[in-house]
Amino acid sequence: MSEMKQKVIQKKLPRPVYAALKNVVGEQWIYEQRSVVETYSKMSIGGASLLKKHEKDPHVLPACAVLPGTIDEVQAIVKICNRYGVPFIPFTNGQVFCNPTSQAPTLIIHLSRMNRVVAIDAQNMSATLEPYVDYAQLQAEAMKRGLWNGGTPLATTLCKLSSQSAFAGVWQTDHKFGTLSRNIISIKVVLPTGDVLVTGS
């Protein structure tokens, strides 16, 4: 008879960390409920996290999820994590490398509130996007201006341009239009230190 697996106990953030995060985003955008954090514990391409979850590995269960609404809030969250030594993971659609691996309580920074097409420059055929914008959103806004964004993956509402850009943004029309990474003019990144890096000319 197989050995009984022990119950997975959710780790909690220290109360000063939780209070500091709540001051940044407000109580309605921070979640510790087990039913919520479970959804951030089992997604990744390749199924490694699913196997860990099956084995009741407690490391895949985050302590908390926080949903910033602006880049300033992302910066503030990252700086709080640095101040208190809390591991954190940015999260969009949860497909790749987004599960906690540290033994310490880990924070998920879910970017779903940052989902706006900020601007489309029809003359220069460029768009400014927040990190949770998907291909369908961009396509819809481009088509309103008689434009087309050049190529999209088959799962247009699932794939976020920000997370895809880290993996070249592969789609079925690459040979004609190039990968996403070859079409990026500039990107604004919150570094692990909390500083902001803006690339491009």
URURNOR-V816902 format. One record per residue. N is the residue number from 0. RES is the residue in three letters. PHI is phi in radians with two decimals (NA if undefined). Layout:
N | RES | PHI
N | RES | PHI
This chain:
0 | MET | NA
1 | SER | -1.22
2 | GLU | -1.22
3 | MET | -1.19
4 | LYS | -1.46
5 | GLN | -1.33
6 | LYS | -1.21
7 | VAL | -1.47
8 | ILE | -1.71
9 | GLN | -1.27
10 | LYS | -1.38
11 | LYS | -2.04
12 | LEU | -1.21
13 | PRO | -0.98
14 | ARG | -1.04
15 | PRO | -1.09
16 | VAL | -1.19
17 | TYR | -1.04
18 | ALA | -1.12
19 | ALA | -1.14
20 | LEU | -1.14
21 | LYS | -1.09
22 | ASN | -1.17
23 | VAL | -1.42
24 | VAL | -1.86
25 | GLY | 1.57
26 | GLU | -1.09
27 | GLN | -1.30
28 | TRP | -2.05
29 | ILE | -2.36
30 | TYR | -2.28
31 | GLU | -2.01
32 | GLN | -1.02
33 | ARG | -1.00
34 | SER | -1.11
35 | VAL | -1.47
36 | VAL | -1.18
37 | GLU | -1.02
38 | THR | -1.19
39 | TYR | -1.73
40 | SER | -2.02
41 | LYS | -2.48
42 | MET | -2.02
43 | SER | 3.11
44 | ILE | -1.20
45 | GLY | 1.81
46 | GLY | 1.39
47 | ALA | -1.05
48 | SER | -1.20
49 | LEU | -1.13
50 | LEU | -1.15
51 | LYS | -1.10
52 | LYS | -1.13
53 | HIS | -1.06
54 | GLU | -1.43
55 | LYS | 1.03
56 | ASP | -1.29
57 | PRO | -1.20
58 | HIS | -1.19
59 | VAL | -1.41
60 | LEU | -1.69
61 | PRO | -1.21
62 | ALA | -1.40
63 | CYS | -2.85
64 | ALA | -2.17
65 | VAL | -2.22
66 | LEU | -2.06
67 | PRO | -1.27
68 | GLY | -1.95
69 | THR | -2.51
70 | ILE | -1.16
71 | ASP | -1.10
72 | GLU | -1.20
73 | VAL | -1.04
74 | GLN | -0.99
75 | ALA | -1.09
76 | ILE | -1.11
77 | VAL | -1.10
78 | LYS | -1.16
79 | ILE | -1.12
80 | CYS | -1.06
81 | ASN | -1.14
82 | ARG | -1.08
83 | TYR | -1.80
84 | GLY | 1.20
85 | VAL | -1.73
86 | PRO | -1.14
87 | PHE | -2.44
88 | ILE | -2.37
89 | PRO | -1.28
90 | PHE | -2.46
91 | THR | -2.00
92 | ASN | -1.66
93 | GLY | 1.34
94 | GLN | -1.55
95 | VAL | -2.35
96 | PHE | 0.85
97 | CYS | -2.21
98 | ASN | -1.69
99 | PRO | -1.04
100 | THR | -2.22
101 | SER | -1.39
102 | GLN | -1.33
103 | ALA | -1.36
104 | PRO | -0.98
105 | THR | -1.95
106 | LEU | -1.76
107 | ILE | -1.69
108 | ILE | -1.77
109 | HIS | -1.57
110 | LEU | -1.67
111 | SER | -1.15
112 | ARG | -1.36
113 | MET | -1.68
114 | ASN | -2.21
115 | ARG | -1.86
116 | VAL | -1.44
117 | VAL | -1.20
118 | ALA | -2.80
119 | ILE | -2.22
120 | ASP | -1.70
121 | ALA | -1.14
122 | GLN | -1.15
123 | ASN | -1.65
124 | MET | 0.89
125 | SER | -2.36
126 | ALA | -2.32
127 | THR | -1.92
128 | LEU | -2.21
129 | GLU | -1.49
130 | PRO | -1.16
131 | TYR | -1.71
132 | VAL | -1.18
133 | ASP | -1.83
134 | TYR | -1.11
135 | ALA | -1.14
136 | GLN | -1.07
137 | LEU | -1.09
138 | GLN | -1.06
139 | ALA | -1.08
140 | GLU | -1.19
141 | ALA | -1.13
142 | MET | -1.17
143 | LYS | -1.09
144 | ARG | -1.86
145 | GLY | 1.30
146 | LEU | -1.96
147 | TRP | -2.43
148 | ASN | -1.47
149 | GLY | 1.63
150 | GLY | 2.87
151 | THR | -2.44
152 | PRO | -1.19
153 | LEU | -1.14
154 | ALA | -1.61
155 | THR | -1.16
156 | THR | -1.56
157 | LEU | -1.54
158 | CYS | -1.43
159 | LYS | -1.64
160 | LEU | -1.12
161 | SER | -1.16
162 | SER | -1.27
163 | GLN | -1.16
164 | SER | -1.10
165 | ALA | -1.25
166 | PHE | -2.12
167 | ALA | 1.31
168 | GLY | 1.16
169 | VAL | -1.35
170 | TRP | -2.52
171 | GLN | -1.34
172 | THR | -1.95
173 | ASP | -0.96
174 | HIS | -1.09
175 | LYS | -1.59
176 | PHE | -1.94
177 | GLY | 1.46
178 | THR | -1.33
179 | LEU | -0.98
180 | SER | -1.08
181 | ARG | -1.51
182 | ASN | -2.03
183 | ILE | -1.59
184 | ILE | -1.54
185 | SER | -2.71
186 | ILE | -2.48
187 | LYS | -1.86
188 | VAL | -2.18
189 | VAL | -1.52
190 | LEU | -1.30
191 | PRO | -1.01
192 | THR | -1.40
193 | GLY | 1.73
194 | ASP | -1.32
195 | VAL | -1.88
196 | LEU | -1.97
197 | VAL | -2.00
198 | THR | -1.68
199 | GLY | 1.76
200 | SER | -1.52
